Amino acid sequence: MWFRRSEAASTIEAGSVFRRDGEERNLVETASVLKVKADSFGIPHVHYNICYQRPHETIADGPRILSLETFRKRYRQRVGH
């Protein structure tokens, strides 16, 4: 289990960008990772900004925080690299 977490932490790092199709039609979510940092219990969390894009509208929000595991499940498509 610990190996998987450290492996995931190495692929999700500051500067990484991930994308997913939103729940709404014609909505794309883009998450830009600010940092990955463990909390006081040692659980890694991803701090990120998010951008929602529709055909004629863009909304930026953040910073936000998700556990590393939840972030990996939600944002599977890496942009760039």
Secondary structure, 3 states (H helix, E strand, C coil): CHHHHHHHHHHCCCCCEEEEECCCCCCEEEEEEEEEEECCCCCEEEEEEEEEEECCEEEEEEEEEEEHHHHHHHCCEEECC
